[in-house]
Structure formats: C-alpha cells, structure tokens
Amino acid sequence: MPDAPPVVLDCGTGARNLGHKLVGEAHRELDLLFTHLHMDHVFGFPFFLPIYTPGYRLRIGVPAFSDDEAREKISRYLNGVYHPTRLRDLPSELSFHAVRSGRELRAGGMEVTTVSLKHPGGSMGYRLNHEGRSVVYVTDTSPFANPGRGVLAGEEPPRAEQRIIDFLQGADCVIYDTMYDVDEYLEKMTWGHSYPEYAVGLCEAAGVKHIVLYHHLPDATDEDLDALEAHWASHTAPRVTVAREGETLTVGEA
C-alpha cells in the first residue's frame, strides 16, 4: 500500500537495516506489532532508527491487557540497564496499544485480526487484510494437534487446530514458523515451534495460496535452506518457498 504507512511485524536483528531504509522514505510514521517479547523478536528494537528520529510516529502494539502494560513491557528493554537509552528519552513520538487475541485493530490502513498461538509465554498471530487480499504471520507456535492426530493424519481437526485453520482460511500468503524438521520437533515438542510438513498441511486444509517457511533454525546453513526449498519446489497448492532476508513479495501474484 504505497499511500499508507508501513507495518512492521516484530523487531529482530533485521530491524536495524530496515530502520535505515524506512527513515529514507517519505512516510514519517509506522505501525509496529509484536507477536511476543522473547529476545529474538525484540533484539533489534533498541537499534531501530525510527525511534531515534525526531517527529517520527510509531504506533506500537504489544500483547497485553492494557496500554500501560504494553508500554511497561517494552520499557524493560530500554531502561538504562540493558541498553543505555531510556524509553522516555527517545525523540520520536511513541504510542503503545494493548493487543488482545480475537480482537480487531487497524494498522497501515489495513484491517488486522489476531489469534493466540501455542508457545511458552504466549504468542500472537496476525492476519492483515486489505481489498480482498491477506497476509498471515504465524510465529512462534507448536502444532495444534498431537503427532498422529488431526489434519496431518487425515482426521477431523481438534478444536484448537480448527481455530487456526479458520484463521488461515483462503489467505494469499502465510508466513509460518517451521524452525524444526520432524525429528527435531519430536525431540523438542514443548519448545514452541513447528515443522514444514505440519505447516503445509494446515495451509492445504485452509486453502492458502502461498506459504513461506520461516523462523529458520539458527544452525541451518544456506545449503540446508536451499535443500528445504528444493524439496517443496513441486508443491503447488499451496506454493511453498523459504524466507530470505531482504526478500520482497507482491501479495496476490501467481
């Protein structure tokens, strides 16, 4: 949406380069939505240039019960202890908003819906809808059915799984946590991450057009990820690709 402010989802280490790009563009505002506040999703926030740009307006959504709680959660990372800057000293214009599961909000001129995910400490999934097109961001989460059960086993999905299928229904693009392979997931079932076969199976059941495999294992090499993408290259419903830093996708294109 060229006429609307950008929407940023989470603030990992990539936020540093993104911030430098954004302050060079015409917009002087953005919406930033956090899924949760584990360190790998917040590392980049203290190094995100828009927060140091006078007059730049940031509307920050945080899973919380109140706007005050949302602000307090972020202030823990800029409090003079973990980073020399304090939130109250930033020259940008920050506003904080509580995000609740199942509630609707607006960001970047788009309608946004939310869903709670299955991750230690909780996590929020976001669906961004605009003019009949939709992108869904699902990180971090475990599968919503036990191994050998639910849609991947050809069974009726349990209630929790059906809730996510409904949330994904008909999406143009889904960016989904697939940190592990199947064997790694079975070893770490309580760690709050998923694997490609499960994510693709969910998206098949939901009629998703394109899934982007995301939240790569830190030890994964470029060769590992190339092999992962090659494995899924022939899959067409949905189309399956692997997330790359700096990649641009046009939603709705074949």
C-alpha positions as CSV (number, residue, x, y, z in Angstrom):
1,M,0.0,0.0,0.0
2,P,2.1,2.9,-1.2
3,D,-0.1,5.6,0.3
4,A,-0.3,4.0,3.8
5,P,2.4,3.9,6.5
6,P,4.3,0.6,6.7
7,V,3.5,-2.2,9.1
8,V,6.5,-3.9,10.8
9,L,5.9,-7.3,12.5
10,D,8.4,-7.9,15.3
11,C,11.8,-6.4,15.7
12,G,14.6,-8.9,15.4
13,T,18.1,-8.1,14.3
14,G,16.9,-7.3,10.8
15,A,15.2,-4.2,12.2
16,R,18.5,-2.3,12.1
17,N,18.8,-2.4,8.3
18,L,15.1,-2.0,7.9
19,G,15.1,1.1,10.1
20,H,17.8,2.8,8.0
21,K,15.7,2.1,4.9
22,L,12.4,3.4,6.4
23,V,13.8,6.7,7.5
24,G,14.9,7.4,4.0
25,E,11.3,7.1,2.7
26,A,8.6,9.6,2.6
27,H,6.5,8.3,5.4
28,R,7.2,9.6,8.9
29,E,5.1,7.1,10.7
30,L,4.6,3.3,11.0
31,D,2.8,0.6,12.9
32,L,4.9,-1.9,14.8
33,L,3.2,-5.1,16.0
34,F,4.9,-7.5,18.4
35,T,3.9,-11.2,18.5
36,H,5.6,-11.7,21.8
37,L,8.7,-10.4,23.6
38,H,11.2,-13.2,23.6
39,M,14.6,-11.7,22.9
40,D,15.0,-12.9,19.3
41,H,11.9,-10.8,18.4
42,V,13.0,-7.7,20.3
43,F,16.8,-7.6,19.8
44,G,16.5,-5.1,17.0
45,F,14.2,-2.6,18.7
46,P,16.9,-0.6,20.6
47,F,18.8,-0.3,17.2
48,F,15.7,0.7,15.1
49,L,16.5,4.1,13.7
50,P,12.9,5.4,13.5
51,I,12.7,5.5,17.3
52,Y,15.7,8.0,17.3
53,T,14.2,10.2,14.6
54,P,12.6,13.4,15.9
55,G,8.9,13.6,14.8
56,Y,8.7,10.0,13.6
57,R,5.5,8.5,14.9
58,L,5.4,4.9,15.9
59,R,2.2,3.1,17.0
60,I,3.4,0.0,18.9
61,G,1.1,-2.9,19.5
62,V,2.1,-5.4,22.2
63,P,0.2,-8.4,23.6
64,A,-1.0,-7.1,26.9
65,F,-4.1,-6.4,28.9
66,S,-3.8,-2.6,28.9
67,D,-1.9,0.2,27.1
68,D,0.1,0.9,30.2
69,E,1.1,-2.7,30.5
70,A,2.1,-2.6,26.8
71,R,4.4,0.4,27.4
72,E,5.9,-1.1,30.6
73,K,6.8,-4.4,28.7
74,I,8.8,-2.5,26.1
75,S,10.3,-0.2,28.6
76,R,12.1,-3.1,30.2
77,Y,14.4,-3.3,27.1
78,L,15.3,0.5,27.2
79,N,15.7,1.2,30.8
80,G,19.3,2.3,31.2
81,V,20.4,-1.2,32.3
82,Y,20.1,-3.5,29.3
83,H,20.6,-0.5,26.9
84,P,21.9,3.0,27.7
85,T,18.8,4.7,26.2
86,R,15.7,5.0,28.3
87,L,12.3,4.8,26.6
88,R,11.2,8.2,28.0
89,D,14.3,9.9,26.4
90,L,13.6,8.9,22.8
91,P,12.9,11.9,20.4
92,S,10.3,10.0,18.3
93,E,6.6,10.0,19.1
94,L,5.6,6.7,20.5
95,S,2.2,5.4,21.5
96,F,1.5,2.0,22.9
97,H,-1.5,-0.2,22.4
98,A,-2.6,-3.5,24.0
99,V,-3.3,-6.3,21.6
100,R,-5.7,-9.0,22.6
101,S,-6.4,-12.3,21.0
102,G,-9.6,-12.3,18.9
103,R,-9.8,-8.5,18.8
104,E,-9.6,-6.5,15.6
105,L,-7.4,-3.5,15.0
106,R,-6.1,-1.3,12.2
107,A,-2.5,-0.9,11.1
108,G,-1.1,0.7,7.9
109,G,-4.6,1.3,6.6
110,M,-5.4,-2.4,6.9
111,E,-7.8,-4.5,8.9
112,V,-5.9,-6.7,11.3
113,T,-7.2,-9.7,13.2
114,T,-5.4,-11.7,15.9
115,V,-5.2,-15.2,17.3
116,S,-3.3,-16.7,20.2
117,L,-0.7,-19.3,19.4
118,K,0.9,-22.2,21.2
119,H,4.3,-21.0,22.6
120,P,5.9,-20.8,26.0
121,G,4.8,-17.5,27.5
122,G,2.3,-17.0,24.7
123,S,2.5,-15.5,21.2
124,M,0.1,-13.7,18.8
125,G,-0.6,-14.4,15.2
126,Y,-1.7,-11.6,12.9
127,R,-3.8,-11.5,9.7
128,L,-3.6,-8.4,7.6
129,N,-6.5,-7.9,5.2
130,H,-6.9,-5.2,2.5
131,E,-9.1,-5.1,-0.5
132,G,-9.7,-8.9,-0.7
133,R,-6.0,-9.8,-0.1
134,S,-4.5,-11.2,3.0
135,V,-1.1,-12.0,4.6
136,V,-0.9,-14.1,7.8
137,Y,2.1,-14.1,10.1
138,V,2.3,-17.1,12.4
139,T,5.3,-17.2,14.7
140,D,6.2,-18.8,17.2
141,T,4.0,-21.8,17.6
142,S,3.9,-25.6,18.2
143,P,1.4,-27.7,16.2
144,F,-2.2,-27.6,17.4
145,A,-2.7,-31.4,17.4
146,N,-0.6,-34.2,18.8
147,P,1.6,-36.3,16.5
148,G,-0.5,-38.7,14.5
149,R,-3.7,-36.8,15.1
150,G,-5.6,-34.0,13.3
151,V,-5.5,-32.9,9.7
152,L,-2.0,-34.3,9.1
153,A,-3.4,-37.8,10.0
154,G,-6.5,-37.3,7.8
155,E,-8.7,-36.9,10.8
156,E,-11.2,-34.3,11.9
157,P,-9.2,-31.4,13.3
158,P,-9.5,-30.9,17.1
159,R,-11.0,-27.6,18.2
160,A,-7.6,-25.8,18.6
161,E,-6.5,-26.8,15.2
162,Q,-9.7,-25.9,13.5
163,R,-9.4,-22.4,15.1
164,I,-6.1,-21.9,13.3
165,I,-7.4,-23.3,10.0
166,D,-10.3,-20.8,10.2
167,F,-7.8,-18.0,10.8
168,L,-5.7,-19.0,7.8
169,Q,-8.7,-19.7,5.5
170,G,-8.1,-18.5,1.9
171,A,-5.1,-16.4,2.7
172,D,-2.9,-15.2,-0.2
173,C,0.3,-15.6,1.8
174,V,1.1,-17.3,5.1
175,I,4.5,-16.8,6.8
176,Y,4.7,-19.7,9.2
177,D,7.2,-20.9,11.9
178,T,8.9,-24.0,10.6
179,M,12.0,-24.0,12.8
180,Y,12.4,-27.7,13.1
181,D,12.3,-30.8,10.9
182,V,10.0,-33.6,12.1
183,D,12.7,-35.4,14.2
184,E,13.8,-32.2,15.9
185,Y,10.2,-31.3,16.7
186,L,9.6,-34.7,18.3
187,E,12.7,-34.1,20.5
188,K,11.5,-30.6,21.5
189,M,7.8,-30.7,21.4
190,T,7.4,-28.3,24.3
191,W,9.7,-25.6,22.9
192,G,7.0,-23.9,20.9
193,H,8.0,-24.3,17.2
194,S,6.7,-26.2,14.3
195,Y,7.9,-28.1,11.2
196,P,7.2,-27.8,7.4
197,E,5.0,-30.8,6.9
198,Y,2.6,-29.6,9.6
199,A,2.5,-26.0,8.4
200,V,2.0,-27.0,4.8
201,G,-0.8,-29.5,5.9
202,L,-2.6,-26.7,7.8
203,C,-2.3,-24.4,4.8
204,E,-3.7,-27.1,2.5
205,A,-6.7,-27.6,4.7
206,A,-7.2,-23.8,4.8
207,G,-6.9,-23.2,1.0
208,V,-3.9,-21.0,1.4
209,K,-2.2,-19.9,-1.9
210,H,1.4,-19.5,-0.8
211,I,3.3,-20.4,2.4
212,V,6.7,-19.0,3.3
213,L,8.7,-21.2,5.6
214,Y,10.1,-19.0,8.3
215,H,12.0,-18.8,11.7
216,H,14.9,-20.9,10.4
217,L,16.9,-22.9,12.9
218,P,20.0,-20.7,13.8
219,D,22.3,-23.6,12.9
220,A,20.7,-24.0,9.4
221,T,23.2,-23.3,6.6
222,D,22.3,-21.8,3.2
223,E,22.7,-25.2,1.8
224,D,20.2,-26.6,4.3
225,L,17.7,-24.0,3.3
226,D,18.3,-24.4,-0.4
227,A,17.6,-28.2,0.1
228,L,14.5,-27.4,2.0
229,E,13.1,-25.2,-0.7
230,A,14.1,-27.8,-3.4
231,H,12.2,-30.5,-1.5
232,W,9.0,-28.4,-1.7
233,A,9.5,-26.9,-5.2
234,S,6.9,-29.1,-6.9
235,H,4.2,-28.4,-4.3
236,T,1.6,-26.1,-5.8
237,A,-1.4,-26.0,-3.5
238,P,-0.1,-24.1,-1.7
239,R,3.1,-22.9,-3.3
240,V,5.9,-23.3,-0.8
241,T,9.0,-21.0,-0.6
242,V,11.7,-20.3,2.0
243,A,12.0,-16.9,3.6
244,R,15.1,-14.9,2.7
245,E,16.4,-11.7,4.3
246,G,15.5,-8.6,2.2
247,E,13.1,-10.5,0.0
248,T,10.1,-8.7,-1.5
249,L,6.8,-10.4,-2.3
250,T,3.8,-9.0,-4.1
251,V,0.7,-10.4,-2.5
252,G,-1.9,-11.7,-4.9
253,E,0.6,-12.5,-7.7
254,A,0.6,-16.1,-9.0
